[in-house]
């Protein structure tokens, strides 16, 4: 199988993780890295000898031997870089969020369709074994109908100035929920947020989203919490699931719920609460075991598989647009 020649733009906070997985992949050759920071250039030189380093993106755009580009730069730069890469005839994987508006997504879509090129977004949690395991449970109707989902993505720092906490952290949970609910379009979106540390940059937010079927989702994101929390709870009519990304037990399934029963000797009438009693069945707590693979590795290999035409892109422009629609709905 012919290897894909790849370049990476940006090796800052998240870039080293992407570069490591590209370097280890048998599906590609990393030809060039674009980085303006001399300190980060030295990092690449030390750890990845043989990769050409430049501070000029044109050395990638004008190189006909490079097939695909991976972008890990600040969010505000994504749109311009993505357009330039597509115009140069190269496939692209961009860190989340893809851009800052649905309008920009649609402009990218037009060029990618004309050029017949892949645009993939790095919503890494959709390549997470735990998230995929839960997806399988939901597809099998294992927990019954979903009632609500609430997410907590909290920690003390890392404070950013290029985006607020909503655009930094919430895309993870929004993308996961969209994946689990098979792309359901939100019926309503509301958000309460506050900028305590930096004027104009929210560092705590509560998102409320209503989906079809009376499913509500609450997402709490913050840079001001004492403990790192990465937890999602799904409450169903039959069972409940807790996905805890910082725990050794990533997924816990609770066989719990609430059942309505008619009072003995009376006809069942659900309109008269006094004729009802409730039971709270509580069964086993199950902690499943599943194979764990680094999500970034899965994401990178999926990107190359999509380019080769072997798979349909999971985090494509449609998925990117659905996430950004929610983010735009949170602007206050």
C-alpha positions in Angstrom: 0.0 0.0 0.0 1.4 3.4 -1.0 2.1 5.7 1.9 0.5 9.1 2.0 2.9 12.1 2.2 1.8 14.4 5.0 2.7 17.8 6.4 1.7 19.2 9.7 1.0 22.9 10.4 1.4 23.9 14.1 3.2 22.0 16.9 1.9 23.9 19.9 -0.3 22.5 22.7 -2.0 19.6 20.9 0.3 19.4 17.9 2.9 17.2 19.5 0.3 14.5 20.1 -0.8 14.6 16.4 2.8 14.5 15.2 3.7 11.6 17.4 0.9 9.5 16.0 1.7 10.6 12.4 5.3 9.6 13.0 4.4 6.2 14.3 1.8 5.5 11.6 2.7 3.0 8.9 0.2 4.7 6.5 2.1 7.9 6.0 5.4 9.7 5.7 5.7 13.0 7.5 7.6 15.2 5.1 7.4 18.6 6.5 6.4 20.6 9.6 5.4 24.3 9.6 6.0 26.1 12.9 6.8 29.8 13.5 8.1 29.3 17.1 11.9 28.6 17.2 11.3 26.7 20.5 8.8 24.4 18.9 11.0 24.0 15.9 13.8 22.8 18.2 11.4 20.3 19.8 10.7 18.8 16.4 14.4 18.7 15.5 15.2 16.9 18.7 12.5 14.3 18.6 11.8 13.7 14.9 15.1 13.8 13.0 14.7 13.8 9.3 11.5 15.9 9.1 12.0 19.1 7.3 11.0 22.2 9.3 9.9 25.5 8.0 8.1 28.7 9.1 6.6 29.2 5.6 3.3 27.5 4.8 4.0 28.0 1.1 6.7 25.3 1.3 3.7 22.9 1.9 1.2 24.5 -0.4 3.6 24.5 -3.3 4.9 21.0 -2.8 3.1 18.7 -5.3 4.4 15.6 -3.5 2.4 16.3 -0.3 -1.0 14.6 -0.4 -2.5 15.7 2.9 -2.1 18.3 5.7 -2.8 18.1 9.4 -3.6 21.5 11.1 -3.1 22.2 14.8 -3.1 26.0 15.0 -5.3 28.5 16.9 -9.0 28.4 15.9 -9.1 31.8 14.2 -6.5 30.6 11.7 -8.3 27.5 10.7 -10.5 29.0 8.0 -7.8 30.7 6.0 -5.4 27.7 6.3 -8.1 25.3 5.3 -9.1 27.3 2.2 -5.4 27.6 1.2 -4.7 23.9 1.6 -7.8 22.9 -0.4 -6.9 25.4 -3.2 -3.5 23.7 -3.3 -5.2 20.4 -4.0 -4.5 18.6 -0.7 -6.7 16.7 1.8 -6.9 18.2 5.3 -7.5 17.2 8.9 -8.2 20.2 11.2 -8.3 20.3 15.0 -11.6 21.1 16.5 -13.5 23.3 16.1 -13.1 23.4 12.3 -14.0 27.1 12.1 -16.0 29.8 13.9 -19.2 29.9 11.9 -21.6 27.8 9.8 -21.0 30.3 6.9 -17.3 29.4 6.9 -18.2 25.6 6.9 -20.3 26.1 3.8 -17.5 28.0 2.0 -15.1 25.2 2.8 -17.7 22.7 1.6 -18.0 24.3 -1.8 -14.3 24.2 -2.5 -13.8 20.6 -1.1 -16.6 19.4 -3.4 -15.2 21.2 -6.5 -11.7 19.8 -5.7 -13.0 16.4 -4.6 -11.0 16.6 -1.4 -11.5 15.2 2.1 -12.0 17.7 5.0 -12.0 15.9 8.4 -12.3 17.5 11.8 -10.4 16.3 14.9 -13.4 15.5 17.1 -11.2 12.9 18.8 -13.7 11.5 21.3 -15.6 9.9 18.5 -12.6 7.6 18.1 -12.6 6.8 21.8 -13.3 3.1 22.6 -15.6 4.0 25.5 -17.7 6.4 23.5 -18.0 3.9 20.7 -19.0 1.1 23.2 -21.8 3.3 24.6 -22.9 4.0 21.0 -23.3 0.3 20.5 -25.4 0.0 23.7 -27.7 2.8 22.5 -28.1 1.2 19.1 -29.2 -2.0 20.8 -31.7 -0.1 22.9 -30.0 -1.4 26.0 -31.0 1.5 28.3 -34.4 2.1 26.8 -35.4 5.6 25.7 -33.0 8.3 26.6 -34.4 10.9 29.0 -31.5 13.2 29.5 -27.8 13.6 29.2 -25.6 15.8 31.3 -21.9 16.5 30.8 -19.2 17.9 33.1 -15.9 19.0 31.5 -14.1 20.9 34.2 -10.7 21.8 35.5 -8.6 24.6 37.0 -7.1 26.1 33.8 -5.8 25.9 31.1 -7.0 29.5 30.6 -7.0 30.5 26.9 -7.3 33.9 25.3 -7.9 32.9 21.6 -11.3 31.2 22.4 -13.6 31.0 25.4 -14.4 27.9 27.4 -17.4 27.1 25.3 -15.5 26.9 22.0 -12.6 25.2 23.8 -14.2 22.5 25.8 -17.9 22.1 24.7 -17.2 20.9 21.2 -16.1 17.6 22.7 -19.4 17.0 24.5 -21.5 18.4 21.7 -19.9 16.1 19.2 -20.3 13.0 21.4 -24.0 13.8 21.9 -24.5 14.3 18.2 -22.8 11.0 17.5 -24.9 9.1 20.1 -28.1 10.7 18.9 -27.2 10.0 15.3 -27.1 13.6 14.2 -30.4 14.7 15.7 -31.0 18.4 15.1 -31.5 20.4 18.4 -34.9 21.9 18.8 -33.7 24.7 21.2 -30.4 25.9 22.6 -29.7 28.2 25.5 -26.6 29.1 27.4 -25.6 30.9 30.6 -21.9 32.0 30.7 -19.7 34.3 32.6 -16.3 35.9 32.1 -14.7 36.1 35.6 -11.0 36.1 34.7 -10.7 37.9 31.3 -13.2 40.4 30.0 -15.1 39.1 27.1 -13.8 35.5 27.3 -16.2 33.2 29.2 -14.5 30.8 31.6 -17.6 29.0 32.8 -20.8 28.1 31.0 -23.9 26.0 31.2 -25.4 24.9 27.9 -29.0 23.5 27.7 -30.0 21.7 24.5 -33.3 20.1 23.7 -33.4 17.3 21.1 -36.3 15.5 19.5 -38.1 13.0 21.6 -38.0 15.2 24.7 -34.3 14.5 25.2 -32.5 17.3 27.1 -28.8 17.7 27.4 -26.9 19.9 29.8 -23.2 20.7 29.3 -21.2 22.3 32.1 -17.8 23.6 31.1 -15.3 25.5 33.2 -11.7 26.5 33.7 -12.4 27.5 37.3 -13.0 24.1 39.1 -10.9 22.6 41.8 -10.9 19.1 40.3 -10.5 17.8 36.7 -13.7 16.2 35.7 -14.6 14.5 32.4 -17.9 12.8 33.0 -21.1 12.2 31.0 -24.2 10.6 32.5 -27.0 9.2 30.4 -30.3 8.5 32.0 -32.6 6.0 30.2 -35.9 4.4 31.0 -34.3 1.1 31.7 -30.7 1.8 32.7 -28.3 4.6 33.3 -24.7 5.0 32.0 -21.8 7.0 33.4 -18.8 7.6 31.2 -15.9 8.9 33.2 -12.9 9.6 31.0 -10.5 10.2 33.9 -11.4 7.0 35.7 -9.8 3.6 35.2 -13.4 2.3 34.8 -14.4 4.4 31.8 -18.0 3.0 31.5 -20.3 2.0 34.3 -23.8 0.7 33.6 -26.5 1.0 36.4 -29.5 -1.2 36.2 -31.8 1.3 37.8 -35.0 3.1 37.0 -38.5 4.1 38.1 -41.6 2.0 37.3 -45.2 2.9 37.7 -47.6 0.4 39.2 -51.3 0.5 39.9 -52.4 0.4 43.5 -53.6 -3.1 44.2 -57.2 -3.7 43.7 -57.6 -0.5 41.6 -57.9 -0.1 37.8 -54.8 1.4 36.3 -55.4 5.1 35.6 -52.2 7.1 34.7 -54.1 10.4 34.8 -54.7 10.0 38.6 -51.5 10.2 40.5 -53.2 9.1 43.7 -54.0 5.8 42.1 -50.3 5.2 41.3 -47.4 4.0 43.2 -43.8 3.8 42.1 -41.1 1.3 42.4 -37.4 1.9 42.1 -35.9 -1.3 40.7 -32.1 -1.5 41.3 -30.2 -4.3 39.7 -26.6 -5.0 39.0 -23.8 -2.5 38.4 -21.8 -3.5 35.4 -18.4 -2.3 34.5 -17.6 -3.6 31.0 -14.2 -4.6 29.7 -13.3 -3.5 26.1 -10.2 -3.1 24.1 -8.6 0.3 24.5 -6.7 2.0 21.7 -5.4 5.6 21.8 -8.2 7.7 20.1 -5.7 9.9 18.2 -4.2 6.8 16.6 -7.6 5.6 15.5 -8.5 9.1 14.2 -5.3 9.4 12.2 -5.7 5.9 10.6 -9.3 6.7 9.8 -8.2 9.9 8.0 -5.9 7.9 5.8 -8.5 5.2 5.2 -11.0 7.9 4.2 -8.5 9.3 1.7 -8.0 5.9 0.3 -11.7 5.4 -0.1 -12.0 2.5 2.3 -14.3 4.2 4.8 -16.8 7.0 5.0 -15.6 10.0 7.1 -17.1 9.9 10.6 -16.2 13.5 11.5 -16.8 15.2 8.1 -18.2 18.6 7.2 -21.7 17.6 8.1 -20.7 16.7 11.6 -18.6 19.8 11.9 -21.5 21.9 10.9 -23.9 20.3 13.4 -21.4 21.0 16.2 -20.8 24.6 15.2 -24.5 25.3 14.9 -24.8 24.5 18.6 -21.8 26.7 19.4 -23.2 29.6 17.5 -26.5 29.1 19.3 -24.6 29.7 22.6 -23.3 33.1 21.6 -24.7 35.7 24.1 
